[in-house]
C-alpha cells in the first residue's frame, strides 16, 4: 500500500476530488481526516471509506476560519497521533464570478477567503503538525487557469488559484530542508458538480471543451490518483511543482519562455 501507516487530512471531502481522494487514500492504507463544511456529504464520504475497510474520521470545518483550521489539525493528531499528508483541496467557484466589471466585491471576498486564505490557514496550522511527524507532503489544489487563464470569465476564481500556485512555490522553498514538500495540483476542466454548475449551459461547456486536446472533461478520480502520487514517497524528490493534470490544454496554449 502506497500510504501505509500515513495520516492524511483532506479538505473539501464531501464531494468531487476531495471525496475521491479520501476513498483512494484510505484504500492505500492511510488513516484519513475528512474535512468539509457539508456535514452530510462529509459523513457519507467517511461511511463509504469505512465500508471498504478503510480508516476515516469526519471533521466539520469552515476552512476560511482560523480557529476551524486549528481544530481540524488538532483533531488529526488527537485521533491518529500525527499528520503526514495535508491536502488543501476545498474550494468554490461561484456562479456570479465573471469579468472584472461584473464580479461583485462580495464574490471576490468569498472566493479568496476559501480558495486562497483557506490554503494559507491549512498550512499555518498543518505545517507544525508535519514537523512533529518528521516531515510530510502538502498538496494544494490550484487549477490550470492559474497558468492559462479561463475562456469563460471567472476573475476571482482565477486570481485565487494563482495565489495558491505562488504560495505553494514559496512554501516549498521555505520548508524543503525540514523534509516537508509542497506541490500544487492543477486540474484541467473536470466533470464535477463544481464546474458543471458554473458551466451551466451546453454552450459554455463546449466553449471550455474545444480547448482540451483530449476532447473530454477530466474525472475527480483521475485527480485523486495524481494527489496520491504527490502524497506518497514515490514523489520524494518533487517539491514546488506545478503538477498539471489537464488533458493537454496547457501544452496546446502555453509557450515556454
C-alpha positions in Angstrom: 0.0 0.0 0.0 1.4 3.4 -1.0 0.2 5.3 2.1 0.6 2.6 4.7 0.9 4.0 8.2 0.4 7.5 7.0 -2.2 10.0 8.3 -3.7 12.3 5.8 -6.0 15.3 6.1 -8.2 16.2 3.1 -10.4 19.3 2.9 -13.4 19.5 0.6 -14.1 15.9 1.4 -17.8 15.9 0.8 -17.7 15.7 -3.0 -15.5 15.8 -6.1 -11.8 15.5 -5.8 -11.9 15.5 -2.0 -14.2 12.6 -1.8 -12.3 10.5 -4.3 -9.0 11.3 -2.5 -10.4 10.2 0.8 -11.5 6.9 -0.6 -8.3 6.3 -2.5 -6.0 7.3 0.3 -7.9 5.0 2.7 -7.6 2.1 0.2 -3.9 2.8 0.0 -3.5 2.4 3.8 -3.8 5.9 5.1 -5.9 7.0 8.1 -7.8 10.0 6.8 -9.3 13.0 8.4 -12.1 14.1 6.0 -12.9 17.8 6.4 -15.8 19.7 5.0 -18.4 22.3 5.9 -21.0 19.9 4.4 -21.8 17.7 7.4 -24.0 15.2 5.5 -21.7 14.9 2.5 -18.6 14.6 4.6 -20.1 11.8 6.7 -21.2 10.0 3.6 -17.6 10.0 2.4 -16.4 8.6 5.7 -19.0 5.9 5.6 -18.0 5.0 2.1 -14.4 4.7 3.1 -15.2 2.6 6.1 -17.5 0.3 4.1 -14.4 -0.6 2.0 -12.4 -1.4 5.2 -10.6 2.0 5.4 -10.0 4.2 8.4 -11.5 7.7 8.2 -12.9 10.3 10.6 -15.1 13.3 9.7 -14.4 16.9 11.0 -16.8 19.7 10.2 -14.9 22.9 9.5 -15.1 26.2 7.6 -11.6 26.3 6.3 -11.8 30.1 5.8 -11.7 30.4 9.6 -8.5 30.3 11.6 -9.9 28.5 14.6 -11.6 25.9 12.5 -8.3 25.1 10.8 -6.5 24.9 14.1 -9.1 22.4 15.4 -9.1 20.2 12.3 -5.3 19.7 12.6 -5.6 19.2 16.4 -8.3 16.6 15.8 -6.0 14.8 13.3 -3.3 14.4 16.0 -5.8 13.6 18.7 -7.4 10.8 16.7 -4.5 9.3 14.8 -1.5 10.7 16.7 0.3 12.5 13.9 -0.1 14.1 10.4 1.9 13.2 7.3 -0.2 14.5 4.4 -2.0 17.8 4.1 -4.3 18.0 1.1 -5.7 21.6 1.0 -8.3 20.8 -1.7 -11.5 22.7 -0.7 -12.6 25.5 -3.0 -15.5 27.3 -4.5 -16.4 28.5 -8.0 -19.3 30.9 -7.7 -21.9 31.4 -10.4 -21.7 35.2 -10.1 -17.9 35.2 -10.8 -17.4 36.9 -14.1 -15.2 39.6 -15.5 -13.7 42.5 -13.6 -16.7 44.7 -14.2 -19.4 42.1 -13.5 -18.0 40.5 -10.3 -19.2 41.9 -7.0 -16.8 42.6 -4.2 -18.6 40.0 -2.1 -18.0 37.3 -4.7 -14.3 38.2 -4.8 -14.0 38.2 -1.0 -15.8 34.8 -0.5 -13.8 33.2 -3.3 -10.5 34.5 -1.9 -11.4 33.6 1.7 -12.0 29.9 0.8 -9.7 29.3 -2.1 -6.6 31.2 -1.0 -7.0 32.1 2.7 -8.2 28.5 3.4 -4.9 27.1 1.9 -2.9 29.6 4.0 -4.7 28.7 7.2 -4.4 25.0 6.5 -0.7 25.4 6.1 -0.4 27.7 9.1 -1.7 25.0 11.4 -0.8 21.9 9.4 2.9 22.6 9.0 3.7 22.4 12.7 2.0 19.0 12.8 4.0 17.8 9.8 7.2 18.9 11.6 6.2 16.9 14.7 5.7 13.9 12.4 9.2 14.3 11.0 8.1 15.8 7.7 5.4 15.2 5.1 3.7 16.3 1.9 1.5 19.3 1.3 -0.8 19.2 -1.8 -2.6 22.4 -2.6 -5.3 22.3 -5.3 -4.8 25.2 -7.7 -6.0 25.0 -11.3 -4.9 25.1 -14.9 -6.5 28.6 -15.0 -3.7 29.8 -12.7 -1.3 29.0 -15.6 -3.5 29.8 -18.6 -6.5 32.0 -17.8 -10.1 30.9 -18.3 -12.0 31.0 -21.6 -15.2 31.7 -19.6 -14.6 34.8 -17.4 -14.1 34.0 -13.7 -11.8 36.6 -12.4 -12.0 35.8 -8.7 -11.5 32.1 -9.1 -8.6 32.5 -11.5 -6.9 35.0 -9.2 -7.4 32.8 -6.1 -5.8 29.8 -7.8 -2.9 32.0 -9.0 -2.4 32.8 -5.3 -2.4 29.1 -4.4 0.2 28.4 -7.1 2.6 31.1 -5.9 2.0 30.3 -2.3 2.9 26.7 -2.9 6.2 27.6 -4.5 7.2 29.7 -1.5 6.1 27.0 1.0 8.2 24.5 -1.0 11.3 26.7 -0.8 10.9 27.6 2.9 10.3 24.1 4.2 12.4 22.0 1.9 15.1 21.4 4.5 12.5 20.3 7.0 11.5 17.2 4.9 8.3 19.0 4.1 7.3 19.0 0.4 4.7 21.3 -1.1 3.2 20.9 -4.6 0.3 22.4 -6.5 -2.1 20.1 -8.2 -3.5 21.9 -11.2 -6.6 20.1 -12.6 -7.9 20.8 -16.0 -11.7 21.1 -16.6 -13.4 18.4 -14.7 -16.8 16.7 -14.8 -17.6 17.6 -11.3 -20.6 19.4 -9.8 -18.4 22.4 -9.0 -17.6 23.1 -12.7 -20.8 21.8 -14.2 -22.8 24.2 -12.0 -20.6 27.0 -13.3 -20.7 25.9 -16.9 -24.5 25.7 -16.7 -25.3 25.6 -20.4 -24.1 23.3 -23.2 -22.7 26.3 -25.0 -20.4 27.1 -22.0 -19.3 23.5 -21.7 -18.4 23.3 -25.4 -16.6 26.6 -25.2 -14.3 25.0 -22.5 -14.0 21.6 -24.1 -13.0 22.9 -27.5 -9.6 23.9 -25.9 -8.9 20.4 -24.4 -6.9 18.2 -26.8 -8.3 15.0 -25.3 -11.8 16.4 -26.0 -13.4 15.5 -22.7 -13.7 16.6 -19.1 -11.4 15.0 -16.6 -12.8 12.9 -13.7 -12.3 13.6 -10.0 -11.0 10.1 -9.6 -8.1 10.9 -12.0 -7.1 13.9 -9.9 -7.2 11.8 -6.8 -4.7 9.4 -8.4 -2.4 12.4 -9.1 -2.8 13.5 -5.5 -1.9 10.0 -4.3 1.4 10.2 -6.2 2.2 13.6 -4.6 1.2 12.3 -1.1 3.3 9.1 -1.4 7.0 8.6 -1.1 7.1 8.0 -4.8 7.3 11.8 -5.3 10.0 12.2 -2.6 12.2 14.5 -4.8 9.3 16.6 -6.1 8.6 19.9 -4.4 7.5 23.3 -5.6 6.0 21.8 -8.8 3.1 23.0 -10.8 1.6 19.5 -11.3 -0.7 20.0 -14.2 -3.3 17.2 -15.0 -5.4 18.8 -17.7 -5.9 16.6 -20.8 -3.3 18.6 -22.7 -4.8 22.0 -22.5 -1.8 23.9 -21.3 0.5 22.1 -23.7 -1.7 23.4 -26.5 -1.7 27.0 -25.4 1.3 27.8 -23.2 4.5 28.8 -24.9 7.7 28.2 -22.9 9.6 31.4 -22.2 
